[in-house]
Amino acid sequence: MSMIEESVLLLEERVQGSGCEEGAVNLRVDPDCVKCPYEHGVCMVATFGGKSAEFVTSDPTRATTKLSFMFGAAFENPRIRAAACSIINALTGFLCINRVSHSCSPRCHLPCLDGLKEKINGRRVFLFGPSPRLEMELKAFMVERIEDAEVIIVTGEGLVSDDGARSIPWPYPRKEMVFISPSTSGVALLQKIPHWCPYGR
């Protein structure tokens, strides 16, 4: 079972019998969204119960459906997994357990990057998922094999990729794992994985 499937199951148990599962969730694309600089793609926004949350992806979904769409579903491709993560982000926001639903303002981008570099502190990094900005900024620390890394950074696209669904290692002995950006916030919260988005809203 992937992290996304486990997270959906945890949420299903939490809302079972509350009536939330019959609530409508809307998925749309926001072309004017200021995205996290570590992400690449378009901003898909899920709205549930008046709460909205982002997920940046190259394959967005536009639909209105019931929350129960996720429960018992087969998460068989990145597009479905991205939609599920977006809904997870919105639902955890609605339940008041997730404080990071949207990216920060541009003025916070540089302090965020400086803080991330300080956190990495010269250690070897494996990037799980594409991020042109991180690939450029952390070039000196990047390794090609996960086995050689001391820190594993997981992006939203990495989380929903076929490789991510099959093989994101958690826990991984002697390595630190960090999920990054608003896109990964809900799954990171539910799986109790460290999440880096200090200025997210």
C-alpha positions, 0 to 999 in steps of 0.5 A: 500500500502506498503512502497516499493510499494509507493516508486516504484510509486514515482520513476515511477512518477519521470522517466515517459517519460524520457526513463529510464523506457525502460532501462535494469537493471541487477540483480546478486549475488556478492559472494566477496562483503564485506557486512554490518555487520548488514545484513545476507544473500548474496549480490544481486547487481542491475546495471542500467545506470552504477550505481550499488547498493546492497541488502543483502537477503537470496533469491536473484534474478538473471535476466536482465529485463527492469526497467518497471518490477517494475511499476504496479507489484505485490510485493507478496513475499519477493524475488520480494520485495528484487529485487525491493529494489535493483533496487530502490537503483540503480535507486536512485543512477543513479538519483543522489539522493542517496549517499549510494549504497554499504557497507563501508570498514571493518575498519569502522565497529567498528566506525559505531557500536559505533555511533549507540550505542551512538544514541540509548543512552540506549533506548529500541530497537525493531529490525524489521528483523534479524541481528545476530550482532545487536541482540548480540551487543544490547541485553541489550536494545532489547524488544520483543514487538514493543509497548515497544520500544523507537527506531525501527530499520528496516533491509533490510530483515525486510523491504521485509518480509511479516510482514514488507510489511504489518505492518512497522508502519510509522509514529509511535507516540512517537517512533524513526524509523531508517532504517539501512544498504545500503539495505534500503537506497532507500526506506528510502530516498523516504519515508523520514525515518532516515537512519543509514549508516554513512560510506556507499559508 
